[in-house]
Amino acid sequence: MAAMTAPAAFSGPPLVVLKRPFAPKGQLKVLLHHAEPLIARKDLRELVSLCCVADTLIERVQRLPEAADDFDVSLLQQIEEICERVSPKERPQELLQSLGLLDVYPYLRQGLSGERLEPVSKNLGGSYFNYVSLLNQVVMMGTQLYHDACVPQHHKYCAHQVALLYQCLNMLQGDTKPIRRLVEARFDEIKTITESKNPVLDMDLSDWLQEITWLCREEIKSCPPYVHKKMTHVTSILQARC
């Protein structure tokens, strides 16, 4: 059997010969950056979060002028520092404007400009915050009802809890009608039982309640298009690239 030989590509001289860089003795240093990501990524979450907090607090000052003394000015300084870190070549307010944050948070715009604080007719950031809170209520109430369905001692409160859950589903203003119809179909039955002397749901109703609350949580978890639409004012900023 013929002896195997190395491929010709590896038998010749190297294509590039690296020269050792010249530096005075003792001036070559190794810098460690263990805490930094391998690929630089400009994360805007902290900036958006701080802008949301600042907008809410400035709105509070607009409604209650006496609360102005409690406003922490360092919050605005943190926003400016993050802006400089995200885009060093832009002024903080220019970056906030280009990202659309001053349109989403109108009270923040007034606070940074030094203008007289006036009530605003449209607050996209506030609407986003309220909508996320509503989504959280659906998940939390659904989770609570899911577990209460297995505890007979808690059944007497189920009608009230189901009514609140139904109201939140209705306020989502999306394609929640199929779930709401399922709730409507048996709500009167649950209400009658919970108002009786023996407010304990039978196994069938308990299983049905767990199924409905599971559907509610899965609806929020799947984040359907109507949820995306309500949140696009902020999510589009989080997806921005500077």
Secondary structure, DSSP 4 states (H G I P E B T S, - for coil): -PPP---HHHHS--S--PPPPP--TT-------TTS-SS-----HHHHHHHHHHHHHHHHHHH-GGGGGG--THHHHHHHHHHHHH-TTS-HHHHHHHHTHHHH-HHHHHHHHTPPP---S--HHHHHHHHHHHHHHHHHHHHHHHHHTT-GGGGGGHHHHHHHHHHHHHHT-SS-HHHHHHHHHHHHHHHHHHTSSS----HHHHHHHHHHHHHHHHHHHT--HHHHHHHHHHHHHHT---
